[in-house]
Amino acid sequence: MSHWRKNIFPITGKDATDPACYRMMIGGLMDVVFSDVLKLNQAKTLGETASLYLRAGGHLVMYTKAGGTYSTLSADAQIEKLRKYKFAQFHTISLDPYDSTHAFVMGC
């Protein structure tokens, strides 16, 4: 998708957990930061990335899976971790009945 949409910057692999290392790839502040990391430090990675690259009034979106191989935190627990980064308003969308452990968390 990023091939056709020049305003999309996919960050994959090890670099996704170190937001400062891809500063040169991003040409300014973002409207939306999306995370699908699925690791124990997912909220920390998203919080740091959004703090660096999200414009004022922008939104963050996180796909989370509680009880997975890499993440055991519920969406509520992830939200509590994101509050440390000054994000206050959150909305959670559960993927129940398809999978009760998966959810999208949106915040600003």
Buried (B, 14 or more C-beta within 10 A) or exposed (E): EEEEEEEEBEBEEEEBBEBEEBEEEBEEEBEBBBBBBBBEBBBBBBBBBBBBBBEEEBBBBBBBBBEEEEBEBBBEBBBEBBEEBEBEEBEBEEEEEEEEBBBBBBBB
